[in-house]
């Protein structure tokens, strides 16, 4: 299933993408694509719905973030060896965990705002893992059973805030609009091998990133198990699993986003995003 949330910001309603590509309204079936809906039981219930009988939604409607009510937006840093190299950082021996503010979450095609004082706003295409079954101290062998689905994430990052202003990475990762998610979540049963998906990102039609999840240092099951040692995972939590090389910081010389530019990005089988860049007021 491809599950989405559509409508104006703050007023999104749950939807499902029918096999013919049409958007169908799930409002009379579930309250949102969040929490209990994402558990194994909730998803199984949705599979019994005759999507063809659901009300049609205008195809021009805005896609919101594909998961609502996200409790934790967990990110993994430097999870591709070649990205670590272009960042001038050693390859991690354990996953690097940081948190992205949930207020950064926005729709996949919403405008990305360069924050006041920014000089190094950057891009990162990443595979998002949406937790379905809650748990803690999850065994690696059991980890994938805790996944509701997968989605595209653009982990927008302000590198000066992140790396040159003291403290942790969080201040360069959590600005408003720095977390486009979607357009939809593809349920785990329809992603045969999340560890082998092509991914790419372009700025103004120039391709900067082109990689694959198969070059992750720590795989999805490893990450879920590892993160669950330090915090319980709840339904609707998202883990953003790292980016392949080609970020702006890694160019020679570095290249950063400017107002008026357009990013396009996607992951094989999970859809595409497109964001215009603007200066925050």
MARMARFI-559274 format. One line per 2 residues: number of its first residue (from 1); for each residue x, y, z of N, C-alpha, C. Coordinates in Angstrom, 3 decimals. Layout:
MARMARFI-559274
NUM> X,Y,Z,X,Y,Z,X,Y,Z  ...
END
This chain:
MARMARFI-559274
1> 0.836,-1.194,0.000,0.000,0.000,0.000,0.874,1.249,0.000  0.372,2.291,-0.664,0.987,3.609,-0.603,0.036,4.506,0.182
3> 0.463,4.918,1.367,-0.364,5.721,2.252,0.151,7.148,2.279  -0.766,8.089,2.226,-0.383,9.493,2.127,-1.289,10.341,3.021
5> -0.924,11.593,3.132,-1.746,12.591,3.826,-1.830,13.790,2.897  -3.031,14.231,2.591,-3.218,15.273,1.575,-4.076,16.405,2.116
7> -3.828,17.601,1.589,-4.581,18.764,2.013,-3.665,19.879,2.483  -4.278,20.979,2.898,-3.516,22.133,3.334,-2.780,21.838,4.640
9> -1.678,22.558,4.908,-0.912,22.315,6.132,-1.774,22.396,7.386  -1.686,21.368,8.204,-2.467,21.300,9.432,-3.852,20.735,9.252
11> -4.270,20.572,7.997,-5.613,20.063,7.705,-5.548,18.806,6.837  -4.421,18.142,6.834,-4.252,16.970,5.972,-5.208,15.843,6.378
13> -5.679,15.110,5.387,-6.522,13.948,5.643,-5.825,12.706,5.109  -6.097,11.554,5.712,-5.437,10.319,5.276,-5.931,9.883,3.905
15> -5.018,9.305,3.150,-5.366,8.867,1.790,-4.539,7.637,1.435  -5.011,6.951,0.408,-4.298,5.784,-0.114,-4.230,5.933,-1.627
17> -3.122,5.507,-2.214,-2.977,5.566,-3.663,-3.501,4.251,-4.234  -4.557,4.342,-5.023,-5.180,3.163,-5.626,-4.253,2.587,-6.694
19> -4.507,1.362,-7.108,-3.661,0.695,-8.097,-3.637,1.426,-9.441  -4.671,2.232,-9.729,-4.691,2.994,-10.980,-3.994,4.342,-10.845
21> -3.405,4.613,-9.679,-2.698,5.867,-9.451,-3.542,6.973,-8.869  -4.831,6.755,-8.766,-5.702,7.792,-8.211,-5.544,7.868,-6.695
23> -5.855,9.044,-6.141,-5.783,9.267,-4.700,-7.171,9.031,-4.119  -7.273,8.208,-3.100,-8.557,7.874,-2.497,-8.575,8.299,-1.023
25> -9.687,8.871,-0.616,-9.853,9.436,0.722,-10.114,8.336,1.756  -9.276,8.291,2.799,-9.424,7.305,3.868,-10.075,7.894,5.117
27> -10.586,9.099,5.031,-11.086,9.797,6.228,-12.175,9.032,6.962  -12.981,8.270,6.239,-14.053,7.516,6.888,-13.593,6.149,7.394
29> -12.294,5.864,7.199,-11.744,4.566,7.611,-10.806,4.735,8.803  -9.899,5.715,8.727,-8.958,5.998,9.817,-8.881,7.502,10.027
31> -8.460,7.889,11.226,-8.357,9.317,11.519,-7.124,9.936,10.888  -6.032,9.174,10.799,-4.793,9.724,10.266,-3.839,8.574,9.945
33> -2.792,8.889,9.191,-1.716,7.925,8.960,-0.705,8.158,10.075  -0.990,7.585,11.222,-0.184,7.816,12.417,-0.521,6.751,13.455
35> 0.308,6.676,14.500,0.004,5.863,15.660,-0.532,4.480,15.348  -1.727,4.202,15.864,-2.333,2.883,15.777,-2.533,2.421,14.342
37> -2.768,3.348,13.428,-2.947,2.979,12.021,-1.720,2.280,11.463  -0.542,2.609,11.991,0.716,2.089,11.465,1.175,0.789,12.113
39> 0.469,0.333,13.121,0.820,-0.936,13.749,0.511,-2.081,12.785  1.068,-3.258,13.017,0.735,-4.393,12.147,-0.769,-4.639,12.054
41> -1.466,-4.493,13.183,-2.923,-4.707,13.191,-3.633,-3.623,12.388  -3.176,-2.380,12.544,-3.797,-1.281,11.817,-3.615,-1.404,10.318
43> -2.422,-1.775,9.898,-2.166,-1.930,8.469,-2.925,-3.114,7.896  -3.030,-4.187,8.665,-3.780,-5.343,8.189,-5.240,-4.992,7.972
45> -5.783,-4.174,8.858,-7.160,-3.732,8.695,-7.329,-2.913,7.417  -6.364,-2.072,7.107,-6.445,-1.263,5.888,-6.394,-2.128,4.631
47> -5.680,-3.230,4.707,-5.557,-4.094,3.525,-6.894,-4.714,3.123  -7.829,-4.759,4.038,-9.137,-5.334,3.732,-10.094,-4.321,3.113
49> -9.672,-3.064,3.016,-10.531,-2.008,2.482,-10.551,-2.073,0.951  -11.727,-1.951,0.383,-11.876,-1.865,-1.070,-11.553,-0.434,-1.492
51> -10.296,-0.188,-1.856,-9.882,1.189,-2.135,-10.612,1.773,-3.339  -11.004,0.901,-4.269,-11.711,1.404,-5.448,-13.060,2.014,-5.136
53> -13.621,1.695,-3.981,-14.925,2.250,-3.595,-14.797,3.534,-2.779  -13.582,3.921,-2.430,-13.377,5.120,-1.626,-13.525,6.381,-2.473
55> -13.893,7.511,-1.860,-14.041,8.763,-2.620,-12.733,9.185,-3.273  -12.848,9.686,-4.493,-11.693,10.210,-5.209,-11.273,11.547,-4.621
57> -9.956,11.807,-4.664,-9.411,13.088,-4.247,-8.790,13.747,-5.470  -8.942,15.057,-5.584,-8.376,15.808,-6.700,-6.880,15.526,-6.819
59> -6.431,15.180,-8.008,-5.028,14.817,-8.213,-4.085,15.999,-8.020  -4.631,17.221,-8.044,-3.786,18.414,-7.868,-3.625,18.812,-6.409
61> -4.190,18.052,-5.505,-4.139,18.406,-4.098,-2.703,18.334,-3.571  -2.411,19.136,-2.570,-1.080,19.120,-1.947,-0.864,17.822,-1.174
63> 0.336,17.245,-1.314,0.758,16.146,-0.451,1.388,16.733,0.806  0.889,16.318,1.963,1.522,16.683,3.215,2.550,15.642,3.595
65> 3.188,15.789,4.764,4.074,14.723,5.248,3.292,13.422,5.311  3.892,12.320,4.880,3.131,11.078,4.744,2.827,10.416,6.086
67> 3.447,10.868,7.161,3.153,10.360,8.503,2.777,11.552,9.378  1.714,11.414,10.125,1.282,12.475,11.026,1.657,12.161,12.465
69> 1.679,13.191,13.296,1.913,13.003,14.724,3.213,12.288,15.041  4.273,12.608,14.294,5.562,11.933,14.509,6.080,12.271,15.901
71> 6.382,11.242,16.681,6.888,11.462,18.025,8.379,11.736,18.047  9.137,10.945,17.288,10.588,11.110,17.233,11.057,11.059,15.782
73> 11.899,12.019,15.430,12.500,12.090,14.103,13.999,11.840,14.315  14.382,10.578,14.186,15.723,10.117,14.532,16.550,10.030,13.250
75> 17.762,10.554,13.291,18.606,10.550,12.097,19.931,9.861,12.379  20.494,9.289,11.331,21.770,8.600,11.407,22.783,9.362,10.557
77> 23.899,9.743,11.177,24.906,10.518,10.474,26.006,9.659,9.883  26.518,10.090,8.732,27.700,9.472,8.117,27.549,7.964,7.952
79> 26.393,7.541,7.440,26.124,6.113,7.316,26.507,5.550,5.951  27.184,6.340,5.130,27.731,5.863,3.861,29.211,6.228,3.873
81> 30.078,5.258,3.656,31.518,5.490,3.787,31.998,6.589,2.850  31.455,6.633,1.622,31.907,7.637,0.669,31.423,9.033,1.053
83> 30.263,9.116,1.726,29.820,10.420,2.229,30.692,10.863,3.397  31.073,9.931,4.263,31.989,10.272,5.358,33.296,10.823,4.790
85> 33.783,10.190,3.714,35.039,10.636,3.105,34.924,12.047,2.550  33.809,12.341,1.858,33.678,13.686,1.289,33.470,14.738,2.379
87> 33.017,14.296,3.561,32.830,15.206,4.688,34.107,15.368,5.503  35.148,14.604,5.156,36.390,14.669,5.904,36.295,14.041,7.276
89> 35.370,13.094,7.439,35.142,12.454,8.733,35.529,10.982,8.667  35.980,10.413,9.780,36.284,8.977,9.786,35.011,8.153,9.665
91> 35.141,6.953,9.131,34.002,6.040,9.040,33.601,5.634,10.462  32.332,5.803,10.826,31.917,5.488,12.196,32.062,3.999,12.518
93> 32.416,3.720,13.762,32.468,2.329,14.225,31.142,1.921,14.866  30.332,2.893,15.242,28.964,2.680,15.704,28.093,3.750,15.054
95> 26.794,3.497,14.887,25.927,4.512,14.288,25.950,5.833,15.070  26.000,6.926,14.322,25.901,8.265,14.906,24.430,8.655,14.914
97> 23.895,8.937,16.087,22.476,9.270,16.231,22.332,10.748,16.572  21.439,11.430,15.869,21.034,12.773,16.275,19.537,12.900,16.005
99> 18.943,13.924,16.579,17.501,14.119,16.436,17.221,15.352,15.584  16.206,15.251,14.770,15.741,16.375,13.972,14.417,16.835,14.594
101> 14.244,18.127,14.779,13.016,18.631,15.391,11.802,18.224,14.558  10.739,17.779,15.230,9.535,17.415,14.474,8.897,18.643,13.817
103> 9.199,19.838,14.326,8.684,21.062,13.695,9.357,21.326,12.348  10.418,20.574,12.021,11.055,20.690,10.708,10.274,19.958,9.629
105> 9.377,19.060,10.029,8.665,18.217,9.068,7.739,19.050,8.193  7.784,18.774,6.891,6.881,19.447,5.949,6.557,18.490,4.817
107> 5.718,18.940,3.906,5.329,18.106,2.782,6.461,17.945,1.777  6.375,16.938,0.926,7.466,16.617,0.004,7.711,17.662,-1.065
109> 6.713,18.483,-1.340,6.857,19.491,-2.387,6.689,20.912,-1.843  6.729,21.053,-0.527,6.612,22.377,0.084,7.891,23.177,-0.140
111> 7.779,24.490,-0.045,8.944,25.359,-0.159,9.896,25.130,1.005  11.185,25.030,0.707,12.219,24.924,1.725,12.764,26.323,2.000
113> 12.767,26.698,3.260,13.174,28.043,3.653,14.613,28.052,4.165  15.439,28.918,3.565,16.792,29.127,4.066,16.689,30.035,5.287
115> 17.147,29.576,6.464,16.944,30.365,7.680,17.778,31.641,7.696  17.343,32.574,8.521,18.082,33.832,8.673,19.527,33.554,9.078
117> 20.445,34.226,8.434,21.855,34.089,8.771,22.530,32.887,8.150  21.808,32.106,7.378,22.397,30.906,6.781,23.318,31.262,5.618
119> 24.449,30.573,5.571,25.355,30.700,4.433,25.678,29.346,3.817  25.226,28.246,4.463,25.612,26.906,4.009,24.460,25.917,4.120
121> 23.313,26.243,3.529,22.184,25.309,3.540,22.396,24.249,2.453  22.255,22.988,2.834,22.667,21.850,2.009,21.516,20.846,1.900
123> 21.698,19.847,1.080,20.694,18.820,0.790,21.217,17.438,1.152  20.298,16.478,1.381,20.672,15.080,1.618,19.471,14.187,1.330
125> 19.487,13.430,0.254,18.433,12.454,0.011,18.661,11.260,0.934  17.598,10.805,1.603,17.733,9.716,2.562,16.505,8.806,2.528
127> 16.745,7.541,2.863,15.663,6.580,3.044,15.104,6.733,4.457  13.802,6.948,4.550,13.133,7.016,5.839,12.485,5.689,6.187
129> 12.669,5.251,7.430,12.063,4.027,7.941,11.003,4.429,8.962  9.765,4.036,8.725,8.656,4.376,9.617,8.376,3.183,10.528
131> 8.419,3.421,11.822,8.194,2.360,12.787,6.693,2.061,12.897  6.362,0.766,12.884,4.980,0.333,13.053,4.768,-0.325,14.400
133> 5.482,-1.392,14.649,5.362,-2.134,15.903,6.299,-1.534,16.946  5.771,-1.056,18.073,6.636,-0.459,19.090,7.579,-1.492,19.695
135> 8.656,-1.002,20.305,9.562,-1.923,20.977,10.787,-1.234,21.520  11.500,-1.928,22.375,12.814,-1.501,22.845,13.679,-2.748,23.025
137> 14.977,-2.548,23.008,15.927,-3.665,23.040,15.552,-4.708,21.983  15.308,-4.229,20.786,14.860,-5.088,19.686,16.040,-5.883,19.142
139> 15.864,-7.173,18.995,16.912,-8.008,18.399,17.013,-7.700,16.906  18.235,-7.712,16.397,18.434,-7.422,14.982,17.637,-8.384,14.104
141> 17.548,-9.636,14.521,16.813,-10.635,13.739,15.322,-10.320,13.655  14.811,-9.558,14.608,13.389,-9.232,14.657,13.091,-7.819,14.147
143> 14.124,-7.054,13.839,13.969,-5.612,13.646,13.034,-5.247,12.499  13.125,-5.945,11.373,12.321,-5.552,10.217,10.829,-5.774,10.447
145> 10.474,-6.618,11.406,9.066,-6.815,11.752,8.480,-5.582,12.431  9.324,-4.652,12.837,8.872,-3.423,13.491,8.663,-2.280,12.496
147> 8.904,-2.539,11.217,8.809,-1.495,10.191,7.411,-1.470,9.579  6.785,-0.298,9.596,5.509,-0.115,8.897,5.740,0.111,7.415
149> 6.752,0.914,7.095,7.010,1.212,5.697,8.195,2.131,5.532  8.375,2.583,4.277,9.536,3.370,3.893,9.091,4.592,3.098
151> 9.907,5.645,3.146,9.567,6.867,2.422,10.827,7.642,2.071  10.663,8.642,1.230,11.748,9.543,0.838,11.826,10.689,1.844
153> 13.055,11.039,2.222,13.295,12.192,3.102,14.412,13.037,2.503  14.253,14.351,2.578,15.344,15.275,2.265,15.811,15.862,3.592
155> 16.974,15.411,4.056,17.513,15.887,5.331,18.260,17.193,5.083  17.502,18.289,4.946,18.111,19.602,4.735,18.973,19.939,5.949
157> 20.147,20.535,5.690,21.118,20.775,6.747,21.800,22.122,6.539  21.936,22.896,7.604,22.719,24.135,7.544,24.086,23.822,8.142
159> 25.107,23.737,7.282,26.390,23.206,7.709,27.129,24.112,8.697  27.004,25.424,8.546,27.664,26.290,9.515,27.027,26.119,10.888
161> 25.697,26.126,10.941,24.999,25.915,12.216,25.376,24.556,12.806  25.475,23.557,11.937,25.711,22.179,12.363,27.116,21.952,12.897
163> 28.111,22.514,12.195,29.496,22.122,12.433,30.391,23.223,13.007  29.980,24.471,12.888,30.884,25.564,13.239,30.375,26.442,14.380
165> 29.242,26.098,14.948,28.641,26.971,15.953,28.599,26.342,17.337  29.398,25.278,17.553,29.465,24.644,18.857,28.298,23.701,19.109
167> 28.509,22.802,20.083,27.419,21.913,20.469,27.211,20.770,19.508  25.997,20.226,19.513,25.669,19.059,18.697,25.216,19.476,17.302
169> 24.936,18.473,16.467,24.495,18.741,15.101,23.081,19.312,15.027  22.310,19.145,16.086,20.869,19.387,16.002,20.503,20.783,15.496
171> 21.276,21.801,15.892,20.892,23.162,15.529,20.982,23.408,14.026  21.763,22.616,13.309,21.823,22.761,11.861,20.881,21.846,11.122
173> 20.099,21.064,11.860,19.234,20.064,11.243,17.744,20.306,11.454  17.411,21.133,12.446,16.012,21.212,12.862,15.255,22.458,12.468
175> 15.806,23.274,11.562,15.109,24.498,11.161,13.786,24.156,10.471  12.844,25.074,10.528,11.557,24.865,9.868,11.764,24.517,8.398
177> 11.011,23.562,7.905,11.010,23.037,6.522,12.231,22.178,6.200  13.055,21.852,7.193,14.261,21.059,6.925,13.989,19.554,6.914
179> 12.702,19.148,6.899,12.394,17.726,6.886,11.257,17.349,5.958  11.377,17.579,4.628,10.338,17.097,3.706,10.242,15.574,3.736
181> 9.023,15.060,3.884,8.779,13.617,4.007,7.663,13.219,3.048  7.889,12.187,2.261,6.833,11.705,1.367,7.339,11.603,-0.076
183> 6.440,11.487,-1.055,5.023,11.849,-1.009,4.119,10.853,-0.282  4.578,9.621,-0.184,3.766,8.603,0.485,4.689,7.642,1.215
185> 4.114,6.862,2.091,4.821,5.760,2.727,4.411,4.479,2.024  5.386,3.732,1.549,5.122,2.433,0.933,5.283,1.382,2.022
187> 4.247,0.590,2.235,4.303,-0.393,3.317,5.406,-1.420,3.058  5.944,-1.943,4.167,7.131,-2.801,4.093,6.929,-4.032,3.229
189> 5.704,-4.558,3.176,5.458,-5.766,2.389,5.616,-5.532,0.894  5.638,-4.262,0.466,5.774,-3.956,-0.956,7.179,-3.478,-1.317
191> 8.098,-3.513,-0.362,9.493,-3.138,-0.624,10.330,-4.393,-0.387  10.641,-5.091,-1.461,11.245,-6.421,-1.326,12.640,-6.366,-0.718
193> 13.413,-5.337,-1.052,14.769,-5.238,-0.504,15.122,-3.779,-0.267  14.781,-3.233,0.906,15.094,-1.831,1.188,16.589,-1.562,1.258
195> 17.381,-2.616,1.330,18.829,-2.473,1.334,19.448,-2.422,-0.038  18.627,-2.265,-1.075,19.149,-2.194,-2.442,18.231,-1.316,-3.289
197> 18.175,-0.038,-2.933,17.320,0.917,-3.636,18.167,2.055,-4.192  17.967,2.382,-5.458,18.659,3.526,-6.049,18.066,4.825,-5.504
199> 18.921,5.836,-5.335,18.470,7.121,-4.808,19.255,8.245,-5.490  18.620,9.405,-5.643,19.252,10.481,-6.402,18.704,11.829,-5.967
201> 19.470,12.883,-6.259,19.016,14.251,-5.984,19.633,15.198,-7.005  18.806,16.137,-7.484,19.247,17.158,-8.436,18.941,18.543,-7.889
203> 19.750,19.502,-8.231,19.479,20.918,-7.971,19.512,21.633,-9.310  18.412,22.284,-9.663,18.288,22.960,-10.957,18.700,22.033,-12.101
205> 18.207,20.798,-12.034,18.390,19.765,-13.059,19.809,19.197,-13.121  20.715,19.652,-12.266,22.050,19.059,-12.209,22.066,17.977,-11.144
207> 22.444,16.770,-11.532,22.444,15.662,-10.579,23.711,15.706,-9.721  23.491,15.805,-8.424,24.598,15.828,-7.471,24.739,14.501,-6.728
209> 23.620,13.888,-6.381,23.668,12.631,-5.658,23.082,11.517,-6.514  23.757,10.390,-6.555,23.250,9.188,-7.216,23.899,8.010,-6.525
211> 23.162,7.343,-5.669,23.728,6.258,-4.884,22.725,5.155,-4.683  23.003,4.316,-3.716,22.134,3.184,-3.421,22.215,2.857,-1.945
213> 21.098,2.401,-1.409,21.086,2.000,-0.002,21.969,0.783,0.250  22.401,0.100,-0.790,23.255,-1.075,-0.569,24.642,-0.690,-0.054
215> 25.019,0.591,-0.141,26.329,1.006,0.356,26.269,1.595,1.762  25.141,1.407,2.446,25.089,1.814,3.852,26.144,1.060,4.665
217> 26.694,1.746,5.656,27.612,1.081,6.583,26.821,0.181,7.529  25.771,0.734,8.115,24.902,-0.009,9.026,23.546,-0.168,8.357
219> 23.108,-1.414,8.194,21.848,-1.689,7.519,20.640,-1.344,8.374  19.478,-1.459,7.779,18.242,-1.033,8.429,17.981,-1.819,9.706
221> 18.118,-3.133,9.660,17.882,-3.937,10.865,18.872,-3.580,11.964  20.139,-3.370,11.585,21.145,-2.958,12.568,20.754,-1.645,13.229
223> 20.302,-0.696,12.423,19.973,0.629,12.952,18.796,0.568,13.924  17.753,-0.165,13.538,16.586,-0.268,14.419,16.984,-0.892,15.746
225> 17.725,-1.983,15.692,18.165,-2.653,16.909,19.032,-1.728,17.757  19.966,-1.039,17.114,20.888,-0.160,17.838,20.155,0.998,18.507
227> 19.320,1.694,17.742,18.603,2.838,18.301,17.731,2.413,19.477  17.126,1.225,19.371,16.198,0.771,20.418,16.900,0.432,21.730
229> 18.240,0.410,21.735,18.952,0.240,22.998,18.912,1.508,23.845  18.750,2.645,23.177,18.872,3.928,23.845,17.541,4.648,24.029
231> 16.524,4.223,23.309,15.194,4.822,23.434,14.182,3.824,22.883  13.015,3.776,23.481,11.970,2.921,22.919,11.499,3.524,21.600
233> 11.087,2.676,20.694,10.559,3.112,19.408,9.046,2.943,19.421  8.344,3.983,18.985,6.891,4.008,18.997,6.348,4.033,17.571
235> 5.110,3.617,17.430,4.464,3.660,16.119,4.450,5.095,15.598  4.947,5.266,14.388,5.001,6.593,13.782,6.324,7.299,13.945
237> 7.226,6.772,14.763,8.583,7.311,14.794,9.241,7.081,13.442  10.159,7.969,13.081,10.854,7.867,11.795,12.353,7.833,12.037
239> 13.031,6.917,11.356,14.487,6.888,11.343,14.945,7.236,9.929  15.711,8.327,9.811,16.290,8.724,8.534,17.711,8.169,8.494
241> 18.021,7.353,7.487,19.124,6.398,7.590,20.450,6.846,6.988  20.589,8.116,6.629,21.856,8.600,6.105,21.817,8.827,4.607
243> 22.837,9.516,4.106,22.832,9.946,2.710,24.077,9.470,1.972  23.950,9.178,0.670,25.125,8.855,-0.140,25.909,10.122,-0.476
245> 27.062,9.990,-1.143,27.861,11.177,-1.445,27.174,12.082,-2.450  27.708,13.313,-2.550,27.189,14.283,-3.506,26.518,15.475,-2.857
247> 26.648,15.616,-1.551,26.063,16.778,-0.891,26.843,18.026,-1.283  26.222,19.195,-1.061,26.858,20.451,-1.459,28.187,20.692,-0.770
249> 28.259,20.327,0.507,29.482,20.509,1.288,30.650,19.745,0.688  30.367,18.646,0.001,31.415,17.799,-0.550,31.901,18.206,-1.930
251> 31.254,19.211,-2.550,31.698,19.656,-3.869,32.996,20.451,-3.737  33.725,20.547,-4.822,34.985,21.291,-4.815,34.948,22.359,-5.896
253> 34.702,23.625,-5.527,34.439,24.128,-4.169,33.021,23.773,-3.729  32.737,23.925,-2.422,31.386,23.614,-1.932,30.313,24.447,-2.631
255> 29.121,23.855,-2.746,27.972,24.510,-3.370,26.820,24.457,-2.385  26.171,25.593,-2.140,25.055,25.612,-1.197,23.817,26.214,-1.860
257> 22.682,25.956,-1.248,21.408,26.350,-1.838,21.207,27.864,-1.780  20.525,28.360,-2.826,20.190,29.779,-2.920,18.698,29.924,-3.222
259> 18.086,31.020,-2.780,16.673,31.244,-3.102,16.420,31.166,-4.605  15.309,30.539,-4.953,14.930,30.402,-6.354,15.336,29.081,-6.977
261> 16.242,28.350,-6.337,16.640,27.055,-6.874,15.571,26.000,-6.610  15.644,24.893,-7.350,14.675,23.810,-7.221,15.427,22.497,-7.027
263> 15.056,21.759,-5.992,15.592,20.418,-5.757,14.585,19.379,-6.227  15.076,18.330,-6.874,14.274,17.146,-7.175,15.039,15.946,-6.651
265> 14.323,15.026,-6.032,14.982,13.850,-5.469,14.005,12.694,-5.430  14.557,11.488,-5.367,13.686,10.327,-5.307,14.445,9.081,-4.916
267> 13.686,8.064,-4.571,14.222,6.750,-4.256,13.402,5.721,-5.019  14.080,4.759,-5.580,13.450,3.720,-6.396,12.240,3.105,-5.688
269> 11.082,3.194,-6.340,9.860,2.596,-5.826,9.143,3.384,-4.751  9.740,4.490,-4.294,9.151,5.242,-3.184,8.667,6.632,-3.576
271> 8.850,7.002,-4.831,8.336,8.282,-5.278,9.395,9.373,-5.325  8.936,10.574,-5.679,9.821,11.719,-5.859,9.314,12.922,-5.071
273> 10.236,13.817,-4.772,9.916,15.101,-4.156,10.454,16.215,-5.058  9.871,17.409,-4.895,10.412,18.601,-5.562,10.156,19.807,-4.669
275> 11.222,20.530,-4.341,11.073,21.698,-3.472,11.736,22.919,-4.095  11.035,24.034,-4.068,11.642,25.331,-4.409,12.226,25.915,-3.145
277> 13.341,26.604,-3.301,14.043,27.194,-2.163,13.736,28.681,-2.086  13.482,29.178,-0.873,13.208,30.594,-0.650,13.876,31.026,0.654
279> 14.069,32.320,0.798,14.630,32.865,2.030,13.523,32.978,3.071  13.820,32.600,4.302,12.840,32.751,5.380,12.645,34.239,5.653
281> 11.454,34.596,6.016,11.141,36.018,6.242,11.831,36.532,7.509
END
